[in-house]
Amino acid sequence: MELAQHKLFTIDTNIKVYFCDPKSPWQKGTNENTNKLLRQYMPKKTDLSVYSQEQLDMMAEELNDRPRKTLNFLSPSQKILAVLQ
């Protein structure tokens, strides 16, 4: 559901959306790496309802403030700000 309007997103932002083939983890390295980073906070198959929205927001903020090699050592939040300017 979250990508149901990907064509509209591309039109509005001029950012292309790509979809990986099923059962092809080599096509989604950043996603796999992010999943690994999330495991620092919670194990696989964790019930997210045990966390408050504040706790989930804190986890997301920490991950988005972490520099990434694929972004020339900018954090995702720094990169999105640069793209939007």
C-alpha positions in Angstrom: 0.0 0.0 0.0 2.8 2.5 0.8 4.0 2.5 -2.8 0.6 2.3 -4.5 1.0 5.9 -5.8 4.6 5.5 -6.9 3.9 6.9 -10.3 2.5 10.1 -8.8 5.6 10.3 -6.4 7.9 10.1 -9.5 6.0 12.8 -11.3 5.9 15.1 -8.2 9.6 14.6 -7.2 11.3 13.5 -10.4 12.7 10.5 -8.4 12.4 7.1 -10.1 11.0 4.2 -8.1 12.4 0.8 -8.7 11.0 -2.6 -7.5 13.2 -5.6 -6.9 12.4 -9.0 -8.2 11.0 -11.4 -5.6 13.5 -13.6 -3.8 16.4 -11.5 -5.1 18.1 -10.0 -2.0 21.2 -9.0 -4.1 19.0 -6.4 -5.8 18.2 -4.6 -2.5 21.5 -4.2 -0.6 20.4 -1.1 1.2 17.2 -2.7 2.3 19.0 -5.8 3.6 21.6 -3.6 5.4 18.8 -1.5 7.0 17.1 -4.7 8.2 20.4 -5.7 9.8 20.7 -2.4 11.5 17.1 -2.7 12.8 18.1 -6.0 14.4 20.3 -3.9 16.8 17.0 -2.6 18.3 14.7 -5.6 17.9 15.0 -9.3 16.9 13.3 -10.6 13.8 9.5 -11.2 14.1 9.2 -8.7 17.0 5.7 -7.5 17.7 6.0 -3.8 17.1 2.9 -3.1 19.2 5.1 -3.5 22.3 7.0 -0.3 21.4 5.5 3.2 21.7 5.5 5.6 18.7 8.1 7.6 20.6 10.4 4.6 20.8 9.9 3.8 17.1 10.5 7.4 16.1 13.8 7.4 18.2 15.0 4.3 16.4 14.1 5.8 13.0 15.9 9.0 13.9 19.1 7.2 15.0 19.1 5.2 11.7 18.5 8.3 9.6 21.3 10.2 11.3 23.8 7.4 10.6 26.2 8.2 7.7 26.2 5.8 4.8 29.0 4.9 2.4 26.5 4.7 -0.5 25.5 8.4 0.2 29.1 9.6 0.2 29.1 9.4 4.0 26.1 11.7 4.4 23.2 10.5 6.5 19.9 9.7 4.8 18.4 12.8 6.5 21.2 15.0 5.2 20.9 13.5 1.7 17.2 14.0 1.4 17.6 17.6 2.6 20.2 18.2 -0.1 18.0 16.6 -2.8 15.0 18.8 -1.8 17.0 22.1 -1.9 
